[in-house]
């Protein structure tokens, strides 16, 4: 899973998030079965039980606040400095941002999201606030995988 930068601020809806990731060549995560295979990466085996609230609450937000991720979200192998570098590499400027992911384990009308500030020089995050249900305006989407790079080969 990785952050993807928008060109302009977007209003939240699950479908706009899903379409944005799709348009950028990514897929979104949904840990149940369904038929929307061109846009959604499914865990049809039931091996992973990961809602967006798990990703934000057990992983991203804890790392952005300088703590270790909990094991509930599978644990993260990325540090705060690596996360900052990744955001810098995709062209996210210093300042305030909102990163979204779908909230629940299925298609859901709510977002789980983190609002944060990247300090000048990309030294750290400040003002990290995590919310697990809502409809924020956003400029970063947390997408599941990129076609041709890290998505399963059946997603082409």
N, C-alpha and C positions, 0 to 999 in steps of 0.2 A: 504494500500500500504506500502511496506517495501523494504529497501535495501537488496540485496543479494550479497555476496562477491564471486568473481571468484577465481580460483586457479592460473590463469595467465592472463596477459594483453591480451585483445581481440580487434580486429578491428571491427569498427561499420558496421553493416548492420541491417536492421530491422529484417531479418530472423535469424541472429545470436543472437540478443537480445531475440527474441521470443523463439527460441530453447533453449537458456541458461535457461531462467525462467522455461520453460516446463521441462527440464531435472532435475531441482532442485525441482520439485513438485509445482511450482507456475504457475500462469496464468498472462498474460499481459492484460492491459486495452485497449478497443477499443469501442468508444461510437457510434457505428453504427451496423447494423446487418450484418451477414455473415454466412459462413458455417464452419469455422475452429474451432468448439466448443472444441476440445481437448486442444487447446493452448491459446485461447483468451476468456476473460470474456467480454461479450457484455452488453450494456445498451439498450436492445431492447424496453424498455418502453419510452425511450427518456427523462428520468428524470434527467440525468446528462449530462452535456455538458462540458467534461473535456479533453482537449488536454494536451500532455506532456509539451508544452510550458506554459500552465496554472499552472501545478503542480510545475514546476521549478520557473517560474517568479512570481507567486502569493503566493507561499508557501515555498518550500524548501530553495531557495536562500535567501529570506528575513529572515527566521528563522536562517539560518547559518550565516548571517551577523548581527545577534543580534536584528533584528526588529520583529515586529508582522507580521504575514501573512495577506494578504488582503482577503476579503470575496469572491473574484472572484473564487478562487479555493475551496471554501467551508469552508475555515478557517482551521487552524491546531490546534490540542489540544496537541501539543508537544513543549517543549521548546528546546533551544539550548543545554542545559545540558542533557536533555533526549535523544536528537538525538545523542549526543556524546556517551552516555552510550549504546545506541542501537548498534552503530557501534563497540564499544569496545566489547560488548557481542557477536557479530558475528565474532570477530577475526580480525577486520580491524586495522592494526598497525598505530601508528603515522606516519606522512609523507604526501606526496602529493597523491591525488586520483582523479579519474574522475568517476562520477556517471551518468548513462544514463537512458533515458526513450524515447519512441517514441515521435516525435515532434508534430505531428498534431492530429486531432481527428479521423483519420482513419489510415490505414496502410500507412506509409510514408517512403521514403528513407532516411530521415534526423533524427537526434537525437536532443533532447533538453538535455543539460547536464550541470553539475556543476563540475568545477575543483576547488579543495580546498586542504588545508593542515590541518591536525589534529596536533595540537601542543602537545609536550611531556606532559604526565600527563593527557591528554584528557581534558585540561582546556578550550579550545576554538578552533574555526576555524580561519584560516587566509588565505589571498589570495583567497577569494571566488570570482570566476568568473563564470558567467552564460551565456550560449550561447543557442540560441533557434533554431539553424539549423546548421547541420554539420555532420561530420563523424569522431569522435574522437576515439582514443584508450581508452579503459575503463577497470576498474577493479571492478566496482560496478554497478549492474543493479537495477533499481527501479521497482519491480514487483508488480502486483496488489493484489494477494491473494494466500494463500497456501491451496492446496487441503486438505480437512479433518480438517482444522482449521478455516479459515475465509472466504473461498469461499462459494457461495451459494451451498446448498446440491445437486442441480442438476449437479454440476461439481464434478464428482468423478473419 
